[in-house]
């Protein structure tokens, strides 16, 4: 956590339909990077600096309040950056028992030429073991877990859903498996991944208790990228 917050902005609560069953956890909330967020008005102001805040993320994946802890950007940007943070969408946190839970998450949003009017929040304190933890979680996911999570990501990120954290790591796991076998087909795997994820969601809807990665996603990509 950062130092005591100097500003807290609260937001109303919304529900997340279809999330009454347990998911594979535990897992911290994940920012859905492809979801649209509020834009800022730059005008004649110079882009630079960053805002750091602690967000309270509801079990619906929506931000309930924003506690600003530091802002090195121009003060005129502060209210706009708060709106960016308020509009951020998350895959909610999942506790050890598999329940979607409210949680706190530290984020930063930077202003620089490359972000222009659409700065994107990222984790303020990245977990160096996050990828390995996600690989282990994906291996334990049943089809019901994947279907729920994929639909949530797809709803928020639309055409770039396959590039979000969970699906991207699942694809990377498969690409690594083929590379370890001496098959250098990375480009083909990544090209096929979007349709493979959609096909996996269709198959998983018919077999919710099957393991997602070993039982469905791997076979689907085996078909899409033959040996």
Secondary structure, DSSP 8 states (H G I E B T S, - for coil): --S--SEEEE------TT--S--S--B--EE-TTS-------TTS----EEEEEEEE-TTSBEEEEEEEEE-S-GGGHHHHHHHHHT-BEE-EE-TTS-EE-EEEEEEEE--TTTTT----EESS--TTHHHHHHHHHHH-BHHHHHHHHHHHHHHHGGGGGGSHHHHHHHHHHHHHHHHTT---HHHHHHHHHHHHHHHHHHHHH-TTSBHIIIIIHHHHHHHS--
